[in-house]
Amino acid sequence: MTRDNVQSGAWKNIGWQDYAACTRPDIDPEIFFPAKKSGSQKDRFTKARNICGRCPVVSECLNAALEQNEVRGIWGGLSPIQRFDLGGPRPPGLTRGRRARRD
């Protein structure tokens, strides 16, 4: 699932997403994909994680991100670096030998 798929609604027939808190019409999907240079990136991550924290399918979301090697956005309440720490793909900009910073 990508930001474009989220915005277009193309992912809606996949199953667990129908129950995801982030799919409610009052939730802006952009908060799950904070712009790197955005001054409010940390605030957007916090908002996204708060939504994930009350989501009934947060585990399914995280598993999907790990299975699909998703390197961008908040999935299952975790940032790309946090997913990398769990064995996910290396996020863009994280070079070899560089320690992953905790968000």
Backbone as JSON, one array per atom type, in Angstrom:
{
  "sequence": "MTRDNVQSGAWKNIGWQDYAACTRPDIDPEIFFPAKKSGSQKDRFTKARNICGRCPVVSECLNAALEQNEVRGIWGGLSPIQRFDLGGPRPPGLTRGRRARRD",
  "N": [[0.85, -1.16, 0.0], [0.6, 2.17, -0.84], [1.05, 5.75, -0.43], [-0.36, 6.93, -2.55], [-2.17, 4.89, -3.15], [-3.61, 4.86, -0.77], [-4.78, 7.41, -0.82], [-6.31, 7.25, -3.16], [-8.03, 5.25, -2.56], [-7.73, 2.72, -3.51], [-6.92, 0.49, -2.13], [-8.94, -0.5, -0.6], [-10.32, -2.96, -0.83], [-8.84, -5.0, 0.26], [-9.11, -6.18, 2.74], [-8.35, -6.36, 5.91], [-7.91, -3.62, 6.06], [-10.34, -2.37, 5.88], [-11.16, -2.11, 8.46], [-9.38, -0.46, 9.65], [-8.27, 2.25, 11.64], [-7.18, 4.46, 10.4], [-8.53, 4.77, 8.04], [-10.85, 6.11, 8.31], [-13.15, 8.66, 7.28], [-12.65, 11.18, 8.37], [-9.97, 11.3, 8.85], [-6.85, 12.41, 7.81], [-4.87, 11.02, 5.39], [-2.3, 11.89, 4.89], [-0.98, 12.41, 7.27], [0.23, 10.08, 7.95], [2.34, 9.87, 6.33], [4.57, 11.78, 6.73], [6.12, 14.7, 5.46], [9.58, 14.9, 4.82], [10.95, 17.3, 5.22], [9.19, 18.79, 6.58], [8.17, 21.08, 9.02], [6.52, 20.25, 11.01], [6.82, 17.55, 11.28], [7.36, 15.76, 13.42], [5.1, 16.2, 15.02], [3.14, 15.22, 13.3], [3.88, 12.53, 13.11], [3.38, 11.83, 15.76], [0.6, 12.26, 15.92], [-0.24, 10.34, 14.05], [0.66, 7.97, 15.28], [-0.91, 8.03, 17.58], [-3.44, 7.57, 16.49], [-3.0, 5.03, 15.44], [-2.62, 3.72, 17.84], [-5.15, 3.24, 18.83], [-6.26, 1.55, 17.05], [-7.98, -1.26, 15.74], [-6.73, -3.09, 14.09], [-3.97, -2.91, 14.15], [-1.8, -4.68, 14.38], [-2.05, -6.28, 12.09], [-1.62, -4.35, 10.16], [1.06, -3.57, 10.66], [2.32, -6.04, 10.12], [1.69, -6.28, 7.39], [3.15, -4.12, 6.34], [5.76, -4.94, 6.89], [5.86, -7.34, 5.42], [5.48, -6.34, 2.85], [7.69, -4.86, 2.48], [7.7, -2.09, 3.07], [8.96, 1.15, 3.02], [8.38, 3.71, 3.71], [6.49, 6.05, 5.64], [4.12, 5.8, 8.42], [3.28, 2.77, 9.73], [1.35, 0.4, 11.32], [1.8, 1.74, 13.64], [4.51, 2.26, 13.74], [7.57, 3.84, 12.74], [9.54, 4.06, 9.66], [12.24, 3.55, 10.42], [11.95, 2.27, 12.87], [10.64, -0.02, 12.0], [12.7, -1.07, 10.44], [14.48, -1.74, 12.46], [13.15, -3.96, 13.37], [13.65, -5.78, 11.46], [12.76, -5.05, 9.0], [12.9, -3.44, 5.7], [15.73, -1.37, 4.75], [15.4, 2.02, 5.41], [15.18, 4.85, 3.12], [18.0, 6.95, 3.05], [19.18, 6.01, 5.36], [22.19, 4.99, 6.05], [24.56, 2.3, 5.63], [26.11, 1.08, 8.55], [25.43, 3.27, 9.98], [23.8, 4.05, 12.93], [20.48, 3.27, 13.69], [18.23, 5.75, 14.57], [16.15, 6.3, 17.33], [12.74, 6.98, 17.13]],
  "CA": [[0.0, 0.0, 0.0], [1.37, 3.41, -0.9], [0.26, 6.95, -0.17], [-1.29, 7.1, -3.66], [-3.24, 3.91, -2.97], [-4.44, 5.31, 0.35], [-5.55, 8.56, -1.26], [-7.26, 6.87, -4.2], [-8.95, 4.26, -2.03], [-7.54, 1.48, -4.26], [-6.58, -0.59, -1.21], [-10.08, -0.8, 0.27], [-10.84, -4.32, -0.94], [-7.82, -5.95, 0.67], [-9.58, -6.93, 3.9], [-8.2, -5.76, 7.23], [-7.92, -2.16, 5.96], [-11.7, -1.89, 6.1], [-11.33, -1.89, 9.89], [-8.27, 0.38, 10.12], [-8.64, 3.57, 12.13], [-6.68, 5.49, 9.48], [-9.38, 4.86, 6.86], [-12.05, 6.92, 8.58], [-13.17, 9.83, 6.4], [-12.16, 12.38, 9.04], [-8.52, 11.17, 9.05], [-6.04, 12.79, 6.65], [-3.81, 10.01, 5.22], [-0.99, 12.54, 4.83], [-0.26, 12.39, 8.56], [0.96, 8.83, 8.03], [3.47, 10.02, 5.42], [5.06, 13.14, 6.96], [7.19, 15.19, 4.59], [10.84, 14.89, 5.54], [11.37, 18.65, 5.58], [8.07, 19.46, 7.23], [8.47, 21.53, 10.37], [5.64, 19.58, 11.95], [6.96, 16.11, 11.06], [7.23, 15.04, 14.69], [3.69, 16.29, 15.41], [2.38, 14.33, 12.44], [4.19, 11.17, 13.57], [2.67, 11.64, 17.02], [-0.83, 12.1, 15.6], [-0.42, 9.04, 13.39], [0.82, 6.92, 16.29], [-2.09, 8.06, 18.45], [-4.51, 6.9, 15.76], [-2.64, 3.6, 15.42], [-2.75, 3.18, 19.18], [-6.53, 2.82, 19.1], [-6.7, 0.84, 15.86], [-8.18, -2.68, 16.02], [-5.95, -3.95, 13.19], [-2.61, -2.38, 14.13], [-0.85, -5.78, 14.13], [-2.16, -6.64, 10.68], [-0.99, -3.25, 9.42], [2.51, -3.72, 10.81], [2.73, -7.23, 9.38], [1.62, -5.98, 5.96], [4.28, -3.25, 6.01], [6.98, -5.76, 6.9], [5.77, -8.28, 4.3], [5.55, -5.6, 1.58], [8.94, -4.08, 2.51], [7.34, -0.68, 3.02], [10.06, 1.96, 3.57], [7.92, 5.07, 4.0], [5.24, 6.23, 6.38], [3.82, 5.11, 9.68], [2.48, 1.55, 9.54], [1.29, -0.35, 12.57], [2.29, 2.6, 14.72], [5.97, 2.35, 13.72], [8.24, 4.58, 11.66], [10.41, 3.19, 8.85], [13.43, 3.14, 11.17], [11.52, 1.28, 13.86], [10.41, -1.28, 11.27], [14.03, -1.57, 10.09], [14.99, -2.38, 13.68], [12.45, -5.25, 13.51], [14.02, -6.63, 10.34], [12.19, -4.52, 7.77], [13.88, -2.92, 4.76], [16.47, -0.16, 5.13], [14.74, 3.23, 4.91], [16.03, 5.75, 2.36], [18.78, 7.87, 3.87], [19.85, 5.32, 6.46], [23.34, 4.35, 5.43], [25.16, 1.19, 6.36], [27.0, 1.47, 9.62], [24.8, 4.32, 10.77], [22.83, 3.49, 13.88], [19.1, 3.74, 13.56], [17.82, 6.57, 15.7], [14.81, 5.97, 17.84], [11.77, 8.08, 16.98]],
  "C": [[0.9, 1.23, 0.0], [0.46, 4.58, -0.59], [-0.76, 7.15, -1.28], [-2.46, 6.12, -3.55], [-4.18, 4.32, -1.84], [-5.34, 6.44, -0.12], [-6.61, 8.17, -2.28], [-8.31, 5.89, -3.68], [-8.8, 2.9, -2.7], [-7.29, 0.28, -3.36], [-7.79, -1.11, -0.46], [-10.6, -2.23, 0.21], [-9.86, -5.38, -0.46], [-8.23, -6.71, 1.93], [-9.45, -6.17, 5.2], [-8.28, -4.24, 7.19], [-9.31, -1.58, 6.17], [-11.95, -1.55, 7.57], [-10.28, -0.94, 10.47], [-8.76, 1.77, 10.52], [-8.24, 4.67, 11.16], [-7.57, 5.66, 8.25], [-10.66, 5.64, 7.09], [-12.01, 8.18, 7.74], [-12.64, 11.1, 7.05], [-10.65, 12.35, 9.3], [-7.8, 11.5, 7.74], [-4.91, 11.77, 6.5], [-2.41, 10.61, 5.17], [-0.25, 12.5, 6.16], [0.54, 11.1, 8.73], [2.19, 8.83, 7.13], [4.04, 11.43, 5.56], [6.19, 13.5, 6.0], [8.46, 15.34, 5.4], [11.24, 16.29, 6.01], [10.26, 19.44, 6.26], [8.45, 19.84, 8.66], [7.65, 20.8, 11.41], [5.72, 18.05, 11.82], [6.75, 15.32, 12.35], [5.78, 15.07, 15.18], [2.84, 15.34, 14.59], [2.64, 12.88, 12.8], [3.41, 10.87, 14.85], [1.19, 11.44, 16.79], [-1.1, 10.73, 14.98], [-0.32, 7.91, 14.42], [-0.35, 6.88, 17.25], [-3.27, 7.36, 17.79], [-4.23, 5.4, 15.73], [-2.85, 2.96, 16.78], [-4.16, 2.73, 19.53], [-7.13, 2.06, 17.91], [-6.86, -0.66, 16.15], [-7.35, -3.61, 15.14], [-4.49, -3.49, 13.08], [-1.58, -3.48, 13.85], [-0.87, -6.21, 12.67], [-1.47, -5.6, 9.79], [0.53, -3.37, 9.47], [3.01, -4.93, 10.02], [2.72, -6.98, 7.88], [2.79, -5.11, 5.53], [5.58, -4.04, 5.95], [6.99, -6.73, 5.72], [5.96, -7.59, 2.95], [6.81, -4.74, 1.48], [8.69, -2.59, 2.35], [8.43, 0.16, 3.71], [9.63, 3.39, 3.9], [6.65, 5.02, 4.85], [5.16, 5.46, 7.67], [2.89, 3.96, 9.35], [2.5, 0.79, 10.85], [1.86, 0.42, 13.74], [3.8, 2.8, 14.73], [6.48, 3.14, 12.52], [9.07, 3.61, 10.81], [11.65, 2.7, 9.6], [13.07, 2.1, 12.22], [11.22, -0.06, 13.19], [11.73, -1.89, 10.82], [14.65, -2.3, 11.28], [14.35, -3.74, 13.93], [12.77, -6.2, 12.36], [13.42, -6.2, 9.02], [13.29, -3.96, 6.87], [14.54, -1.63, 5.27], [15.76, 1.07, 4.56], [15.7, 4.08, 4.07], [16.75, 6.71, 3.3], [19.49, 7.24, 5.05], [20.98, 4.51, 5.86], [23.85, 3.2, 6.28], [26.11, 1.71, 7.41], [26.42, 2.57, 10.49], [23.78, 3.68, 11.69], [21.46, 4.08, 13.63], [18.77, 4.57, 14.79], [16.42, 6.19, 16.1], [13.92, 7.18, 17.69], [10.98, 8.28, 18.24]]
}
